Amino acid sequence: MLEFEDNAGNFLGDNVFETSLLLREGQPPLIYEVSGPYDTTSNEYATIGRIYEGGQRVFECDI
């Protein structure tokens, strides 16, 4: 989790990042990635979900 600060060192938000793998016998794993920066002004996360198969992105959703 990376934190973001302004020039005065005040906390502005952070970035949540999580990766999970689904192992599949005889096939490349599916990689699930969720990330989203948190903004203290709006108190919201801008969450993005992605799925990768064989090193290629096969799905992306901006939640």
C-alpha positions, 0 to 999 in steps of 0.5 A: 500500500503506497501512501500519497502526500502533498508537498507539506507531508499531509496524507492525501490517500493510499493505493490498495493493490491485491493479486491472486492466482488461480492455478489450473493443471496443464494451463497457465494460471489466471491472475486476478488483480484489484487496485484502487487509489483512495482519495481523502477528499471524496473518501472514495476508492477508484477500483479497477479489476483485471484478469490475466491469462497467459500474460494477456489481459482478458478482462478489465472493469472500472468499478 
